[in-house]
Amino acid sequence: MKLLLTILLALSLTSCGDLTGKSTGANDFLTSNLIGGLNFVKLSDGKSLLEGTMNQSEGHSFKMKFRLPEGKSLRFFFYSNKSLSNGVVATFSRNGGKAFVNLSLNGVTDTREIINQGEVIDLVMDIHNDHSDAHILLWNASGPFGDAEECVDDESCLYNTEYYNFVNDGPWGSQGKAPGTFWGVQGDASLIEKMEGPLGAVSDA
């Protein structure tokens, strides 16, 4: 009798949701497929919102492992809004056998080659959104994890916005903070092997 009452109650709750058209959001990330081991919600324009949110005024790291064949690209969004239309955007592409990253935030953008990258790219990215201007660092997943301004020169990092500032050879220096708490991806999800985040920041620079 108890079992029957439980089943009837569950059915009535489901029916109420169906009739009202309301969604609690509890099942938003219950998908049959994963992207890099993470649940996701499909958006428009080939974008996918990934599970997990970040603290907007803290630093976090993100691990990304993906294949990047010639002529392909993948775009990742961090500290974005729920529609993935702003925040830190990192676009990885391969052309002429070289791998490139384009980073953009609040209208500031920069493209650089990321050296010594085979078809499988395995990276860690730090985004420190607790600075007046968000600080972005990019490393090989195996390290080293240098975070001094000149880490690009000594190859202990792949990218550092504090190195590519307007005083040196880049546009950064007044980009401000990223405005959101969500993250996601756009592109061929079958290329993504593994993603982890948001994690604690690797560096405190």
N, C-alpha and C positions, 0 to 999 in steps of 0.2 A: 504493500500500500504506500509506504514511504517513497519507494522508488518511482511509482506511478505519479505521485504528487510532484516529485522533483522534475520528472520529464515534462509534465504539463506546465509547470512554472517556467521552465527553460523555454518551452515552445511559445508561451504567451509573451515572454520578454522579447524573443526574436521577432515575433509578429508585430509587436508595438513598434520596434525599430523600423521594420519594413514599411509599416503603414505610414509612419510619420516622415519617413525618408531621412531621419536624423542618424548621424553616425557619431559614436562616442570617441572614435579614433583609436580604440583598443586594437582593432585589426588592421590598422594602416600598414604595418610592416610585416604582416603574415603573408608572404609571397612564396610561391613554389620554387622560385629560382633565387640565387644569390649573386651579388656582384663582389668578387674578391672575398667571399666569405661573409659578406654583410647583407642584411635585409635592405630593401629599398622600396620606394614608391615612384612609379613612372610619372613624369611630368610631360609637358609639351616640348617640342623641338629636340627630341632625343635626349632630354635631361632625365637624370634619376636622382632623387633625394635619398641620401643614405641615412641609416639609423644612427642615432647619437647626436647630441648637441654639445656645444662648447660654452664655457663661461666667457662672455663677450669682452671682459676687461682683464683676461688672463692670457698667458702664453700656453700653447699646446703644440704637440708634435703629431705628425701623421706619417704612417709607413705606406708606401705604394710600390707594388711590384707588378710590372706589366710588360707585354711584348710591344715593340715599336718597330714594325717593318717599314721599309722604304715607302715614302709617300703617305704614311698614316699619321694620324694625330689623335690625341686624347686631351680633354679639358677637364680640370678639377676645380671645384669651387670650395672656398673656406670662409668661415665667418660671414656667410651670405644670408639673405632672407630666404623664406620658405619656397619662393619660386626660382631661386638660384639666378637672380638677375643683378647681383652686385657682390661686394666682398672682394677677397683676394682670389684672382683667377689665374691658374697656372695651366698653360697649354704646352704640351710636349709634342714635338713633331720630328720626323726624320726626312732629310732631303740631301741628296748627293752623298749618302753614306754617313752623314753627320747628324747627331742628335742636338736639338735646340729646345730651350725653354723660353716661353714668353710669359712674363709676370705682369699683371695689371691690378691696380687698386685706385679707385676714385679718379679715374681719368689719366693716371700716370702709368706708363707702360714701358717695358724694356725686354729685348730679345737677346739672348746670348747662347753660344754653343756650350753644351755640357760635354766635357772631354771624356775620352776613353770609355764610351758606352757601347756595348754590344746590342744585339736585338732585344735581349731582356734587360729592362731598366729596373733597378732595385734601389729605391731612394728613401731617405728620411727628410721631412721638411719641418722646420720650426717656424711658427708664426707667433711673435710676441706682440699681442694686441694691447698690452698694458703700457706701451710707449706712446708718446704724443704722436709719433709717426710709426706705424706698424713696422717691426723689424722682421725680415724674412731671411732664413738661412736654409741652404739645401746641401745635403751630404749623400755620398754613397752609403748604403745601408750597413756596409762592413766597416765604415769609418775611413779615416780618422774624422773626428768631430771638432775640428778647429773652429773657433768663433771670433778670433781677433779680426780687426778690420781688413788686414792683409791676407786672410786665409785663402782667398782666391789665388793670390800669387804663389803661395807655398803649397797649393793644391791640397790643403787640409780641409777645404770645403769646396763645393761646386758653385755656390752662389751666395752672395751676402749683400743685401741692400745697402748696408753701411759702407761697403766698398764702392758700389756703383752709385755714388751720390753725385749731386751736381758739382761738387768741388773737384771730384775726380772725373771719371769717364761715364757718367750716367745721369739718369733723371731724378733719382730719389732725393728726398730731403724735405718735402712738404706734402707728402701723400696722405697724411692723417691716418685715422684708424679705420678698420673694417667695421661695418655697422651691424652685422647679424650674428646668429648663433648656429646656423645650419651649414651642412656641407653636402657635396654631391659630385656627380660626374656627367660628362656628355661625350658621346662617341660610342665606338664598338665595344660593348661590355665584355665580349668574348676575349678581348686582348688583356683584360685585367686578371692577374693571377691571385693577388692578395692585397687587401687593404686593412689597415688598423688605425683607429683613432676615434675621437680625440684622446690623445695620451698626454702625459705630463711633458713639459718642455724639456728638451735635451740640454739646452744651454741656458744660462742666466744672463747672457750678454745683453 
